[in-house]
Amino acid sequence: MQRFFYPGSLAGQHDVRLTDEQAHQLLHVLRSQPGDAVHLFDRQGVEYSGSIRELSLRACVVRLEAHVVPRSEPQTKLFLYQALLKRDKLEWVVQKATELGVAAIHLVQSRYCDRKGVPRLDRLAKIAQEAAEQSGRCTLPTLEKPASLADAVAQAVSRHDACLFAWEQEKAHLLPEVLGGLETSKSIAIFIGPEGGWNDEEVHLACQSCIPVSLGNLVLRAETAAIAAVSASLLILK
């Protein structure tokens, strides 16, 4: 079943016009035809099944037919605070974190992060949208522009029930053990470092407010650490 994100509200609508890009994808990539079934969902988490009524190179109209009960989102909202990575790695993290169910992705500037340009939030948002369409999610994670580690930590502490700081030299607190004590939390933030890791000043700053956690005995690449942490957290917290 093909699913597409609709940027407006589906409530009360009957015939919905998709974007030119979505029309092109249906016509030329998916080889769809009028009468084919599609699903649409919006920012409010509302999903409808429908069928294509009109389809041309730059126009597609879908008739909504039935409300669809959406797949449940994780009860605990997980917020990923990701240090900037090289473009391809950051895009991969955004894609996979969206598929797994993170509520938001906050970009963090750190001492050893990649500094070859500010990431394009519009491109990252498009990647997140496509990942949500593919995975069956009915909500999109919010994407926050890069902030300093100090500002990101301050924000996370003020907004969430708990803040975790993944650090390869942490030995005392394993992530699963820490999460086991946070099962009643509704909102958790987790910080993941850059390719070069956190420096001593950043560790000192973060650990004054966050719980340092270990992801295991092995040193993981930054993008691997992000997905391992998100996956483990959402499986444990549900």
CORNOR-V812050 format. One record per residue. PSI is psi in whole degrees, -180 to 180 (* if undefined). Layout:
<<PSI> <PSI>>
This chain:
<<126> <131> <142> <144> <135> <121> <-20> <-156> <135> <-13> <128> <2> <159> <-59> <128> <131> <126> <172> <163> <-40> <-41> <-37> <-43> <-42> <-44> <-42> <-47> <-26> <-48> <-10> <40> <164> <160> <136> <-20> <148> <142> <161> <143> <145> <156> <-175> <-19> <3> <17> <134> <140> <146> <153> <-173> <152> <124> <-39> <143> <120> <-175> <-40> <22> <137> <127> <128> <131> <121> <137> <-40> <142> <139> <132> <119> <156> <143> <140> <159> <138> <-39> <125> <123> <126> <118> <119> <100> <123> <147> <137> <174> <151> <-48> <-36> <-40> <-41> <-38> <-42> <-44> <-44> <-52> <-37> <-36> <-45> <-36> <-26> <22> <149> <-31> <156> <117> <129> <138> <133> <133> <172> <-41> <18> <164> <131> <31> <31> <151> <132> <146> <110> <-31> <-37> <-42> <-39> <-38> <-41> <-43> <-41> <-47> <-36> <-38> <-42> <-44> <-38> <-12> <3> <148> <9> <154> <140> <145> <150> <125> <139> <160> <138> <159> <158> <-41> <-46> <-39> <-42> <-45> <-43> <-46> <-43> <-37> <-21> <-25> <158> <-31> <149> <125> <145> <104> <126> <127> <-19> <-1> <134> <-29> <-33> <104> <142> <-49> <-37> <-42> <-44> <-32> <-26> <3> <22> <-22> <-3> <142> <-19> <121> <136> <143> <131> <132> <134> <-179> <-178> <-36> <0> <176> <147> <173> <-40> <-40> <-40> <-45> <-44> <-50> <-40> <-7> <-24> <-24> <161> <118> <137> <152> <142> <10> <-179> <-24> <150> <116> <151> <156> <-45> <-33> <-42> <-42> <-49> <-35> <-43> <-45> <-47> <-48> <-42> <-47> <-29> <-40> <-43> <-31> <*>>
